[in-house]
Amino acid sequence: MMIHSVKEEYLTTEIVASSPPKLLCKLHTRFALDCRLAEGVLR
């Protein structure tokens, strides 16, 4: 179930804004949490 949430979350992030970190998220769906943290830092 957790995996599903992460997948959805990573998809949302991709739509939110297209940035290098986002691309990493796309490639590393497992590290969606890391991407989320990076997004917060960028914002």
HTML snippet that shows the backbone in 3Dmol.js (N, CA, C, O; Angstrom):
<script src="https://3Dmol.org/build/3Dmol-min.js"></script>
<div id="view" style="width:600px;height:400px;position:relative"></div>
<script>
const pdb = `
ATOM      1  N   MET A   1       0.843  -1.213   0.000  1.00  0.00           N
ATOM      2  CA  MET A   1       0.000   0.000   0.000  1.00  0.00           C
ATOM      3  C   MET A   1       0.879   1.265   0.000  1.00  0.00           C
ATOM      4  O   MET A   1       0.579   2.249  -0.676  1.00  0.00           O
ATOM      5  N   MET A   2       1.947   1.208   0.760  1.00  0.00           N
ATOM      6  CA  MET A   2       2.834   2.374   0.826  1.00  0.00           C
ATOM      7  C   MET A   2       3.367   2.718  -0.566  1.00  0.00           C
ATOM      8  O   MET A   2       3.436   3.886  -0.951  1.00  0.00           O
ATOM      9  N   ILE A   3       3.735   1.689  -1.300  1.00  0.00           N
ATOM     10  CA  ILE A   3       4.288   1.894  -2.640  1.00  0.00           C
ATOM     11  C   ILE A   3       3.290   2.678  -3.501  1.00  0.00           C
ATOM     12  O   ILE A   3       3.676   3.593  -4.229  1.00  0.00           O
ATOM     13  N   HIS A   4       2.021   2.317  -3.413  1.00  0.00           N
ATOM     14  CA  HIS A   4       1.008   3.018  -4.212  1.00  0.00           C
ATOM     15  C   HIS A   4       1.014   4.506  -3.883  1.00  0.00           C
ATOM     16  O   HIS A   4       0.993   5.350  -4.779  1.00  0.00           O
ATOM     17  N   SER A   5       1.041   4.817  -2.600  1.00  0.00           N
ATOM     18  CA  SER A   5       1.032   6.222  -2.175  1.00  0.00           C
ATOM     19  C   SER A   5       2.238   6.946  -2.769  1.00  0.00           C
ATOM     20  O   SER A   5       2.113   8.031  -3.337  1.00  0.00           O
ATOM     21  N   VAL A   6       3.387   6.336  -2.627  1.00  0.00           N
ATOM     22  CA  VAL A   6       4.611   6.953  -3.145  1.00  0.00           C
ATOM     23  C   VAL A   6       4.489   7.211  -4.641  1.00  0.00           C
ATOM     24  O   VAL A   6       4.845   8.284  -5.129  1.00  0.00           O
ATOM     25  N   LYS A   7       3.987   6.223  -5.357  1.00  0.00           N
ATOM     26  CA  LYS A   7       3.846   6.367  -6.812  1.00  0.00           C
ATOM     27  C   LYS A   7       2.960   7.579  -7.126  1.00  0.00           C
ATOM     28  O   LYS A   7       3.333   8.440  -7.922  1.00  0.00           O
ATOM     29  N   GLU A   8       1.807   7.632  -6.503  1.00  0.00           N
ATOM     30  CA  GLU A   8       0.893   8.746  -6.752  1.00  0.00           C
ATOM     31  C   GLU A   8       1.579  10.063  -6.415  1.00  0.00           C
ATOM     32  O   GLU A   8       1.484  11.038  -7.160  1.00  0.00           O
ATOM     33  N   GLU A   9       2.261  10.073  -5.296  1.00  0.00           N
ATOM     34  CA  GLU A   9       2.920  11.295  -4.842  1.00  0.00           C
ATOM     35  C   GLU A   9       3.982  11.743  -5.854  1.00  0.00           C
ATOM     36  O   GLU A   9       4.059  12.924  -6.189  1.00  0.00           O
ATOM     37  N   TYR A  10       4.774  10.828  -6.325  1.00  0.00           N
ATOM     38  CA  TYR A  10       5.831  11.170  -7.285  1.00  0.00           C
ATOM     39  C   TYR A  10       5.214  11.696  -8.576  1.00  0.00           C
ATOM     40  O   TYR A  10       5.762  12.600  -9.206  1.00  0.00           O
ATOM     41  N   LEU A  11       4.086  11.136  -8.965  1.00  0.00           N
ATOM     42  CA  LEU A  11       3.407  11.609 -10.174  1.00  0.00           C
ATOM     43  C   LEU A  11       2.950  13.045  -9.983  1.00  0.00           C
ATOM     44  O   LEU A  11       3.129  13.888 -10.862  1.00  0.00           O
ATOM     45  N   THR A  12       2.358  13.315  -8.826  1.00  0.00           N
ATOM     46  CA  THR A  12       1.888  14.673  -8.537  1.00  0.00           C
ATOM     47  C   THR A  12       3.050  15.653  -8.590  1.00  0.00           C
ATOM     48  O   THR A  12       2.940  16.731  -9.174  1.00  0.00           O
ATOM     49  N   THR A  13       4.161  15.272  -7.978  1.00  0.00           N
ATOM     50  CA  THR A  13       5.331  16.152  -7.961  1.00  0.00           C
ATOM     51  C   THR A  13       5.766  16.487  -9.379  1.00  0.00           C
ATOM     52  O   THR A  13       6.102  17.632  -9.681  1.00  0.00           O
ATOM     53  N   GLU A  14       5.758  15.500 -10.229  1.00  0.00           N
ATOM     54  CA  GLU A  14       6.195  15.714 -11.614  1.00  0.00           C
ATOM     55  C   GLU A  14       5.322  16.775 -12.273  1.00  0.00           C
ATOM     56  O   GLU A  14       5.825  17.640 -12.990  1.00  0.00           O
ATOM     57  N   ILE A  15       4.025  16.710 -12.031  1.00  0.00           N
ATOM     58  CA  ILE A  15       3.097  17.672 -12.631  1.00  0.00           C
ATOM     59  C   ILE A  15       3.279  19.055 -12.001  1.00  0.00           C
ATOM     60  O   ILE A  15       3.190  20.076 -12.683  1.00  0.00           O
ATOM     61  N   VAL A  16       3.531  19.071 -10.707  1.00  0.00           N
ATOM     62  CA  VAL A  16       3.681  20.351  -9.994  1.00  0.00           C
ATOM     63  C   VAL A  16       4.719  21.227 -10.680  1.00  0.00           C
ATOM     64  O   VAL A  16       4.443  22.386 -10.991  1.00  0.00           O
ATOM     65  N   ALA A  17       5.908  20.685 -10.919  1.00  0.00           N
ATOM     66  CA  ALA A  17       6.961  21.481 -11.559  1.00  0.00           C
ATOM     67  C   ALA A  17       8.014  20.562 -12.157  1.00  0.00           C
ATOM     68  O   ALA A  17       8.365  19.541 -11.565  1.00  0.00           O
ATOM     69  N   SER A  18       8.516  20.926 -13.330  1.00  0.00           N
ATOM     70  CA  SER A  18       9.529  20.077 -13.973  1.00  0.00           C
ATOM     71  C   SER A  18      10.926  20.628 -13.679  1.00  0.00           C
ATOM     72  O   SER A  18      11.337  21.635 -14.256  1.00  0.00           O
ATOM     73  N   SER A  19      11.641  19.971 -12.793  1.00  0.00           N
ATOM     74  CA  SER A  19      12.995  20.403 -12.435  1.00  0.00           C
ATOM     75  C   SER A  19      13.912  19.191 -12.393  1.00  0.00           C
ATOM     76  O   SER A  19      13.431  18.058 -12.374  1.00  0.00           O
ATOM     77  N   PRO A  20      15.203  19.402 -12.378  1.00  0.00           N
ATOM     78  CA  PRO A  20      16.158  18.276 -12.315  1.00  0.00           C
ATOM     79  C   PRO A  20      15.806  17.302 -11.198  1.00  0.00           C
ATOM     80  O   PRO A  20      15.778  16.094 -11.434  1.00  0.00           O
ATOM     81  N   PRO A  21      15.536  17.793  -9.982  1.00  0.00           N
ATOM     82  CA  PRO A  21      15.180  16.889  -8.876  1.00  0.00           C
ATOM     83  C   PRO A  21      13.958  16.047  -9.237  1.00  0.00           C
ATOM     84  O   PRO A  21      13.873  14.873  -8.878  1.00  0.00           O
ATOM     85  N   LYS A  22      13.013  16.659  -9.952  1.00  0.00           N
ATOM     86  CA  LYS A  22      11.807  15.932 -10.333  1.00  0.00           C
ATOM     87  C   LYS A  22      12.180  14.769 -11.242  1.00  0.00           C
ATOM     88  O   LYS A  22      11.646  13.668 -11.104  1.00  0.00           O
ATOM     89  N   LEU A  23      13.097  15.015 -12.170  1.00  0.00           N
ATOM     90  CA  LEU A  23      13.504  13.945 -13.086  1.00  0.00           C
ATOM     91  C   LEU A  23      14.077  12.786 -12.284  1.00  0.00           C
ATOM     92  O   LEU A  23      13.805  11.621 -12.573  1.00  0.00           O
ATOM     93  N   LEU A  24      14.873  13.118 -11.273  1.00  0.00           N
ATOM     94  CA  LEU A  24      15.445  12.066 -10.418  1.00  0.00           C
ATOM     95  C   LEU A  24      14.315  11.288  -9.778  1.00  0.00           C
ATOM     96  O   LEU A  24      14.365  10.061  -9.691  1.00  0.00           O
ATOM     97  N   CYS A  25      13.299  12.000  -9.331  1.00  0.00           N
ATOM     98  CA  CYS A  25      12.154  11.334  -8.695  1.00  0.00           C
ATOM     99  C   CYS A  25      11.546  10.355  -9.689  1.00  0.00           C
ATOM    100  O   CYS A  25      11.226   9.218  -9.343  1.00  0.00           O
ATOM    101  N   LYS A  26      11.394  10.803 -10.910  1.00  0.00           N
ATOM    102  CA  LYS A  26      10.800   9.949 -11.932  1.00  0.00           C
ATOM    103  C   LYS A  26      11.615   8.667 -12.076  1.00  0.00           C
ATOM    104  O   LYS A  26      11.063   7.568 -12.119  1.00  0.00           O
ATOM    105  N   LEU A  27      12.933   8.824 -12.149  1.00  0.00           N
ATOM    106  CA  LEU A  27      13.793   7.651 -12.328  1.00  0.00           C
ATOM    107  C   LEU A  27      13.810   6.801 -11.069  1.00  0.00           C
ATOM    108  O   LEU A  27      13.824   5.572 -11.138  1.00  0.00           O
ATOM    109  N   HIS A  28      13.810   7.465  -9.919  1.00  0.00           N
ATOM    110  CA  HIS A  28      13.858   6.739  -8.642  1.00  0.00           C
ATOM    111  C   HIS A  28      12.538   6.909  -7.898  1.00  0.00           C
ATOM    112  O   HIS A  28      12.446   7.685  -6.946  1.00  0.00           O
ATOM    113  N   THR A  29      11.539   6.191  -8.331  1.00  0.00           N
ATOM    114  CA  THR A  29      10.235   6.293  -7.671  1.00  0.00           C
ATOM    115  C   THR A  29      10.358   5.907  -6.205  1.00  0.00           C
ATOM    116  O   THR A  29       9.633   6.421  -5.354  1.00  0.00           O
ATOM    117  N   ARG A  30      11.278   5.000  -5.921  1.00  0.00           N
ATOM    118  CA  ARG A  30      11.435   4.545  -4.528  1.00  0.00           C
ATOM    119  C   ARG A  30      11.879   5.692  -3.633  1.00  0.00           C
ATOM    120  O   ARG A  30      11.532   5.730  -2.453  1.00  0.00           O
ATOM    121  N   PHE A  31      12.648   6.632  -4.189  1.00  0.00           N
ATOM    122  CA  PHE A  31      13.140   7.738  -3.366  1.00  0.00           C
ATOM    123  C   PHE A  31      12.217   8.955  -3.461  1.00  0.00           C
ATOM    124  O   PHE A  31      12.677  10.095  -3.405  1.00  0.00           O
ATOM    125  N   ALA A  32      10.940   8.711  -3.602  1.00  0.00           N
ATOM    126  CA  ALA A  32       9.973   9.809  -3.706  1.00  0.00           C
ATOM    127  C   ALA A  32      10.074  10.690  -2.468  1.00  0.00           C
ATOM    128  O   ALA A  32       9.933  11.910  -2.560  1.00  0.00           O
ATOM    129  N   LEU A  33      10.315  10.087  -1.325  1.00  0.00           N
ATOM    130  CA  LEU A  33      10.417  10.860  -0.080  1.00  0.00           C
ATOM    131  C   LEU A  33      11.565  11.854  -0.186  1.00  0.00           C
ATOM    132  O   LEU A  33      11.418  13.019   0.183  1.00  0.00           O
ATOM    133  N   ASP A  34      12.704  11.399  -0.689  1.00  0.00           N
ATOM    134  CA  ASP A  34      13.859  12.288  -0.838  1.00  0.00           C
ATOM    135  C   ASP A  34      13.498  13.453  -1.744  1.00  0.00           C
ATOM    136  O   ASP A  34      13.836  14.600  -1.453  1.00  0.00           O
ATOM    137  N   CYS A  35      12.819  13.165  -2.830  1.00  0.00           N
ATOM    138  CA  CYS A  35      12.421  14.208  -3.773  1.00  0.00           C
ATOM    139  C   CYS A  35      11.524  15.209  -3.062  1.00  0.00           C
ATOM    140  O   CYS A  35      11.649  16.419  -3.251  1.00  0.00           O
ATOM    141  N   ARG A  36      10.624  14.691  -2.248  1.00  0.00           N
ATOM    142  CA  ARG A  36       9.696  15.572  -1.539  1.00  0.00           C
ATOM    143  C   ARG A  36      10.486  16.530  -0.656  1.00  0.00           C
ATOM    144  O   ARG A  36      10.190  17.724  -0.612  1.00  0.00           O
ATOM    145  N   LEU A  37      11.475  16.019   0.035  1.00  0.00           N
ATOM    146  CA  LEU A  37      12.300  16.867   0.904  1.00  0.00           C
ATOM    147  C   LEU A  37      13.006  17.918   0.051  1.00  0.00           C
ATOM    148  O   LEU A  37      13.061  19.090   0.422  1.00  0.00           O
ATOM    149  N   ALA A  38      13.537  17.499  -1.077  1.00  0.00           N
ATOM    150  CA  ALA A  38      14.239  18.429  -1.964  1.00  0.00           C
ATOM    151  C   ALA A  38      13.273  19.521  -2.420  1.00  0.00           C
ATOM    152  O   ALA A  38      13.640  20.694  -2.489  1.00  0.00           O
ATOM    153  N   GLU A  39      12.047  19.130  -2.728  1.00  0.00           N
ATOM    154  CA  GLU A  39      11.059  20.115  -3.183  1.00  0.00           C
ATOM    155  C   GLU A  39      10.866  21.170  -2.101  1.00  0.00           C
ATOM    156  O   GLU A  39      10.849  22.366  -2.390  1.00  0.00           O
ATOM    157  N   GLY A  40      10.720  20.727  -0.859  1.00  0.00           N
ATOM    158  CA  GLY A  40      10.532  21.669   0.250  1.00  0.00           C
ATOM    159  C   GLY A  40      11.708  22.629   0.339  1.00  0.00           C
ATOM    160  O   GLY A  40      11.519  23.825   0.562  1.00  0.00           O
ATOM    161  N   VAL A  41      12.916  22.116   0.166  1.00  0.00           N
ATOM    162  CA  VAL A  41      14.105  22.967   0.246  1.00  0.00           C
ATOM    163  C   VAL A  41      14.081  24.002  -0.873  1.00  0.00           C
ATOM    164  O   VAL A  41      14.358  25.179  -0.642  1.00  0.00           O
ATOM    165  N   LEU A  42      13.748  23.561  -2.089  1.00  0.00           N
ATOM    166  CA  LEU A  42      13.717  24.477  -3.227  1.00  0.00           C
ATOM    167  C   LEU A  42      12.653  25.547  -3.011  1.00  0.00           C
ATOM    168  O   LEU A  42      12.847  26.713  -3.353  1.00  0.00           O
ATOM    169  N   ARG A  43      11.534  25.134  -2.443  1.00  0.00           N
ATOM    170  CA  ARG A  43      10.449  26.084  -2.199  1.00  0.00           C
ATOM    171  C   ARG A  43      10.819  26.918  -0.999  1.00  0.00           C
ATOM    172  O   ARG A  43      10.055  27.796  -0.597  1.00  0.00           O
TER     173      ARG A  43
END
`;
const viewer = $3Dmol.createViewer("view");
viewer.addModel(pdb, "pdb");
viewer.setStyle({}, {cartoon: {color: "spectrum"}});
viewer.zoomTo();
viewer.render();
</script>
